[in-house]
Amino acid sequence: MEKKSKKVYLIGAGPGDPELITLKAIRAIEESEAILYDHLVNPKILEHARPDTKLIYVGKKKGHHSVPQEEINQMLVEQANKYSCVGRLKGGDPFIFGRGGEEVEFLARHGFSIEVIPGITSASGAGSNILLPLTHRKYGSEVVFITGHKKKDGDYNQFTAYDLTNKTMIIYMGLTAIGSIQKELCKRENNCNLPVAIIEKATLPEERVVRGKLLSIEKLIEKEKIQAPALIIIGEVVSFLDEIDKIKKEVAQIIHE
């Protein structure tokens, strides 16, 4: 029987800004003898690894060949059999659309010790970076995290059920399917005129924010040529940004006078 790994870490790398990674995550990276990392992991985060650490890219990127999840699972086991400490580094948080649960299950079945280190998920990082709270007593008391990917042979009917009154919806990986998603959400008429914010490359220096209405979101994304990775935020809470802009202008005017 092969010797099992002392530890396998599933590490959240955060939303992009390398300074948003946790101290615990850095410690795990420093301990790891091999690290399997995703496409959205900022290269600067990998600088925390030791010079002799084996770095293995297993990224998934829209429109490009990617490593299947089943293959990643097997690679994790192979590396964990070779080394006493292995890291699996994921953008955002491993347990929010990161397929971390599948990797935990696979590793557990092979007898490895596992520790999950949470990361700041993209929604929190993106909202904070543009001063947009995801909940607010005036605008929204409930948050929905949902993926824009559908299961094979599935549809987007799950969006029809959502009445977004007093709610904030965060859509991960939603650019490709935004037309179908918008159509389903707008089957409830009160959703159609809700404000939206599309945040491209959140928390990074090249971050871009585009705002509009749900009714015209597909044309807006096309017009502005929004590229992945991008996060879509829908709900009255987005209008909080208008309030902040107004306050800033008023303060600037007072200072100027």
C-alpha positions as CSV (number, residue, x, y, z in Angstrom):
1,M,0.0,0.0,0.0
2,E,1.3,3.4,-1.0
3,K,2.2,5.9,1.8
4,K,-0.6,8.5,2.1
5,S,0.0,12.2,2.2
6,K,0.2,13.9,5.6
7,K,-1.9,16.7,4.3
8,V,-3.8,18.0,1.2
9,Y,-4.8,21.6,1.4
10,L,-7.6,23.1,-0.7
11,I,-6.7,26.8,-0.7
12,G,-8.8,29.8,-1.7
13,A,-6.6,32.3,-3.5
14,G,-9.2,35.1,-3.4
15,P,-10.8,37.2,-6.2
16,G,-7.6,38.3,-8.0
17,D,-5.8,41.0,-5.9
18,P,-2.8,39.1,-4.4
19,E,-3.1,41.1,-1.2
20,L,-6.6,39.6,-0.5
21,I,-5.2,36.1,0.2
22,T,-5.3,35.0,3.9
23,L,-2.3,34.5,6.1
24,K,-3.4,30.9,6.6
25,A,-3.4,30.3,2.9
26,I,0.1,31.7,2.6
27,R,1.3,29.3,5.3
28,A,-0.3,26.4,3.4
29,I,1.3,27.5,0.2
30,E,4.7,27.7,1.9
31,E,4.3,24.2,3.3
32,S,3.2,22.5,0.1
33,E,5.8,20.5,-1.9
34,A,3.5,20.4,-4.9
35,I,0.7,22.8,-5.9
36,L,-2.0,22.3,-8.5
37,Y,-3.3,25.8,-9.4
38,D,-6.1,27.3,-11.5
39,H,-6.2,29.8,-14.3
40,L,-7.6,32.6,-12.2
41,V,-4.9,32.4,-9.5
42,N,-2.8,35.5,-9.6
43,P,0.9,34.6,-10.5
44,K,2.1,36.8,-7.6
45,I,0.4,34.4,-5.1
46,L,2.6,31.6,-6.5
47,E,5.6,33.6,-5.4
48,H,4.9,32.4,-1.8
49,A,5.8,28.9,-2.8
50,R,9.2,27.5,-2.0
51,P,11.7,27.5,-5.0
52,D,11.7,23.7,-5.1
53,T,7.9,23.4,-5.0
54,K,6.4,21.6,-8.0
55,L,3.9,23.9,-9.7
56,I,1.2,22.2,-11.9
57,Y,-1.2,24.2,-14.0
58,V,-4.7,22.7,-14.2
59,G,-6.6,25.8,-15.2
60,K,-9.9,26.0,-16.9
61,K,-10.4,28.9,-19.3
62,K,-13.4,29.8,-21.4
63,G,-13.0,28.8,-25.1
64,H,-9.7,26.9,-24.5
65,H,-8.8,23.3,-23.8
66,S,-9.0,22.7,-20.1
67,V,-8.1,19.8,-17.8
68,P,-11.3,17.8,-17.0
69,Q,-12.2,17.7,-13.3
70,E,-11.9,13.9,-13.2
71,E,-8.3,14.2,-14.4
72,I,-7.6,16.9,-11.8
73,N,-8.9,14.6,-9.1
74,Q,-6.6,11.8,-10.2
75,M,-3.6,14.2,-10.4
76,L,-4.2,15.3,-6.9
77,V,-4.1,11.7,-5.7
78,E,-0.9,11.1,-7.7
79,Q,0.9,14.1,-6.2
80,A,-0.4,13.3,-2.7
81,N,1.1,9.9,-2.9
82,K,4.5,11.4,-3.9
83,Y,4.7,14.2,-1.4
84,S,3.9,14.7,2.3
85,C,2.1,18.0,1.7
86,V,0.2,19.0,-1.4
87,G,-1.7,22.3,-2.2
88,R,-4.7,22.7,-4.5
89,L,-4.9,26.4,-5.2
90,K,-8.2,27.9,-6.5
91,G,-9.4,31.3,-7.4
92,G,-11.9,32.8,-5.0
93,D,-13.2,30.2,-2.5
94,P,-12.9,26.4,-3.0
95,F,-16.5,25.8,-1.9
96,I,-18.3,28.5,-4.0
97,F,-18.4,27.3,-7.6
98,G,-14.9,25.9,-7.2
99,R,-15.8,22.2,-7.3
100,G,-14.0,21.8,-4.0
101,G,-16.6,19.5,-2.7
102,E,-15.9,17.0,-5.5
103,E,-12.2,17.1,-4.8
104,V,-12.7,16.6,-1.0
105,E,-14.9,13.6,-1.7
106,F,-12.3,12.1,-4.1
107,L,-9.4,12.6,-1.7
108,A,-11.4,11.3,1.3
109,R,-12.2,8.1,-0.6
110,H,-8.4,7.6,-1.1
111,G,-7.7,8.1,2.6
112,F,-6.0,11.5,2.6
113,S,-6.1,14.1,5.3
114,I,-7.7,17.3,4.0
115,E,-7.9,20.8,5.1
116,V,-10.0,23.5,3.3
117,I,-8.8,27.1,3.7
118,P,-11.5,29.5,2.6
119,G,-10.8,32.4,0.3
120,I,-12.6,35.7,-0.3
121,T,-15.1,34.8,-3.0
122,S,-15.4,37.0,-6.1
123,A,-18.7,38.5,-5.1
124,S,-17.4,39.9,-1.9
125,G,-14.2,41.1,-3.4
126,A,-15.9,42.7,-6.4
127,G,-18.5,44.5,-4.3
128,S,-16.1,45.8,-1.7
129,N,-13.7,47.1,-4.4
130,I,-16.4,49.4,-5.9
131,L,-18.1,50.3,-2.5
132,L,-21.1,48.1,-3.3
133,P,-22.6,46.2,-0.3
134,L,-24.3,43.0,-1.3
135,T,-26.9,43.5,1.5
136,H,-28.3,46.8,2.7
137,R,-31.3,47.5,4.9
138,K,-32.7,49.9,2.3
139,Y,-32.1,47.8,-0.8
140,G,-31.7,44.1,-0.2
141,S,-31.7,41.7,2.8
142,E,-31.0,38.5,0.9
143,V,-28.2,37.4,-1.4
144,V,-28.3,34.6,-4.0
145,F,-25.1,33.2,-5.5
146,I,-25.8,31.3,-8.7
147,T,-23.8,30.0,-11.6
148,G,-24.6,30.9,-15.2
149,H,-23.5,27.4,-16.3
150,K,-26.2,24.9,-16.9
151,K,-25.8,21.1,-16.5
152,K,-25.4,19.1,-19.7
153,D,-28.8,18.9,-21.5
154,G,-30.3,21.3,-19.0
155,D,-31.9,24.7,-19.2
156,Y,-32.1,27.9,-17.3
157,N,-35.6,27.5,-15.9
158,Q,-34.1,27.8,-12.4
159,F,-33.9,31.6,-12.9
160,T,-37.6,31.9,-13.5
161,A,-38.4,31.1,-9.9
162,Y,-36.6,34.2,-8.5
163,D,-38.5,37.3,-7.5
164,L,-35.6,39.7,-6.9
165,T,-37.6,42.1,-4.8
166,N,-35.4,43.1,-1.9
167,K,-32.8,40.6,-3.1
168,T,-29.3,40.7,-4.6
169,M,-28.4,38.1,-7.2
170,I,-24.8,37.4,-8.0
171,I,-24.2,35.5,-11.2
172,Y,-20.8,33.7,-11.6
173,M,-19.7,32.6,-15.1
174,G,-22.8,34.2,-16.7
175,L,-21.6,36.0,-19.8
176,T,-22.2,33.2,-22.4
177,A,-25.8,32.5,-21.2
178,I,-26.8,36.0,-20.2
179,G,-29.5,36.2,-23.0
180,S,-31.2,33.0,-21.7
181,I,-30.8,34.1,-18.1
182,Q,-32.3,37.6,-18.7
183,K,-35.2,36.0,-20.6
184,E,-36.1,33.8,-17.7
185,L,-35.6,36.5,-15.0
186,C,-37.8,38.9,-16.9
187,K,-40.7,36.5,-16.9
188,R,-41.3,38.2,-13.6
189,E,-42.0,41.8,-14.8
190,N,-40.8,43.4,-11.6
191,N,-37.3,42.1,-12.3
192,C,-36.8,43.7,-15.8
193,N,-36.0,47.2,-14.7
194,L,-33.7,46.3,-11.9
195,P,-30.2,47.8,-12.1
196,V,-27.2,45.7,-12.9
197,A,-23.5,46.0,-12.5
198,I,-21.1,43.9,-14.6
199,I,-17.6,43.8,-13.1
200,E,-14.8,42.6,-15.3
201,K,-11.5,41.4,-13.8
202,A,-12.7,42.4,-10.3
203,T,-10.1,43.7,-7.8
204,L,-7.3,43.8,-10.4
205,P,-5.7,47.0,-11.8
206,E,-7.6,46.5,-15.1
207,E,-10.9,46.2,-13.4
208,R,-13.9,47.6,-15.4
209,V,-17.4,48.3,-14.2
210,V,-20.4,48.7,-16.5
211,R,-23.9,49.5,-15.2
212,G,-27.3,49.4,-16.8
213,K,-30.7,47.6,-16.5
214,L,-31.5,43.9,-16.6
215,L,-33.8,44.4,-19.6
216,S,-30.9,45.5,-21.8
217,I,-28.0,43.6,-20.2
218,E,-27.2,41.4,-23.2
219,K,-26.9,44.4,-25.5
220,L,-24.8,46.2,-22.9
221,I,-22.4,43.3,-22.5
222,E,-22.1,43.1,-26.3
223,K,-21.6,46.9,-26.8
224,E,-19.0,47.2,-24.1
225,K,-17.2,44.0,-25.2
226,I,-17.1,42.6,-21.7
227,Q,-14.7,39.6,-21.3
228,A,-14.4,36.9,-18.8
229,P,-13.8,36.7,-15.9
230,A,-16.8,38.9,-15.1
231,L,-19.3,38.9,-12.3
232,I,-22.9,40.1,-12.7
233,I,-24.7,41.7,-9.8
234,I,-28.5,42.3,-10.1
235,G,-30.8,44.1,-7.7
236,E,-31.8,47.4,-6.2
237,V,-28.6,47.4,-4.1
238,V,-26.8,48.4,-7.3
239,S,-28.5,51.8,-7.1
240,F,-26.5,52.4,-3.9
241,L,-23.7,53.3,-6.2
242,D,-25.7,56.2,-7.5
243,E,-26.3,57.4,-4.0
244,I,-22.5,57.3,-3.2
245,D,-21.7,59.1,-6.5
246,K,-24.2,61.8,-5.5
247,I,-22.7,62.2,-2.0
248,K,-19.2,62.5,-3.5
249,K,-20.3,65.2,-5.9
250,E,-22.0,67.1,-3.1
251,V,-18.9,66.9,-0.8
252,A,-16.6,67.9,-3.7
253,Q,-18.8,71.0,-4.4
254,I,-18.7,72.0,-0.7
255,I,-15.0,71.7,-0.6
256,H,-14.6,73.6,-3.8
257,E,-16.8,76.5,-2.5
